[in-house]
Amino acid sequence: MSLESVTEAVRSRVEGGDSGLGATVLFDFGDDGALFIDGASEPNAVSNQASDADCTISISIDDFESLMSGELDPTTAFMMGKLKVDGDMGIAMKLSSLF
């Protein structure tokens, strides 16, 4: 899956409405880029800017795709080291409602 397709998939779930996050989240895909969700603005927005965020999640783009499709459980990914959270863990927990 490409960064563009991941961005569009998240954008369709988040933009134009209220994600319920009330915060900013950065998904850091390493060399594959970044996905920034501004859940604090109204309406919410999604971009590929690597901006400062309330919560940063480091994950491979392939594992992110598996999370979005439900093939990978977020708790399992965290325990296996496939997903690393920096910042507010409470915000990361809210992401399950989006995915």
N, C-alpha and C positions, 0 to 999 in steps of 0.2 A: 504494500500500500504506500502511496506517495504522501508527502507532506500536504500537497494540495487536496487530495481526496480526504485525508483525515481532517483537515481544516474545514472543508465543506460539510462533512458529516457532523462535526461539533457545532458549526455555525447554524445548521438547520435545527439543532436542539436548543440553542441558547439565544441567538440573536432575535431582536424584535420583541422580546418578552422579559420575564423575570425568572432567572435560573434559581433564585432562592439562595444563592451563595452569599450575596452581600459583601463580597471581597474579590480580590484579584488572585488568579492562579496562573502559574507558568508551568507548562509541561516542557521539560528540557529533553529533547531527543538526541542530544549529543551532536555528532556531525550531520545528522539529518535535519537539524533546525529546531524550531521552537513553536509552541502554540500558546498564546496568551489569551486568557478569558478574563474580561473585565466585567465581573458580576456585580460591581459596585455602582456602575453607571446605569442610567436609564435612558434608552433601553440598553440591555447588556450587549457587549460587543466581543468579537473574536478576531484576532490578528496573528501574524507570525512574527511580531516584534518580541525580542527577548528583553522585556522590561522588568523592573523590580516588581515583585509581587508579594502578597501576604503569605503565600504558600507556593513553594517550588517543588515540583515532582519530577524526579529524574527517572526516565524509563526509555526503553528502546521503542521505536515506532511500531515494530512488530508486536511487542507485548502490549502496547497501547491499543492496537487493533484488536487483539484478543480480549482485552478488558471491555472494549466497547461492544463486542459481539457476545459477551457473556461466557466465552470459553475459558477465561482466566479470572479467578476470584481475586479481588483486590487485597484481601487479608493474606491469602496464600502468596501472592506476588510480593507483598511486603516482607513476609517471613523468609521467602526464598532469596531476597536481595535483588529481585528483578525491578523493584519499585522503591525509590528512596524519597523520603519527605523531609523538606527543610522549611521550617516556619511553623505556622499554626496547623497542628494536626486536626483540629476541629473542622477546619475548612476542607481538608482532604476527606474527612468522613462525610461531609455534605455532598461530595461529588457522586456518591453512589446513586443519588436520586436522578442525576443526569444520565448515567450510564446504566 
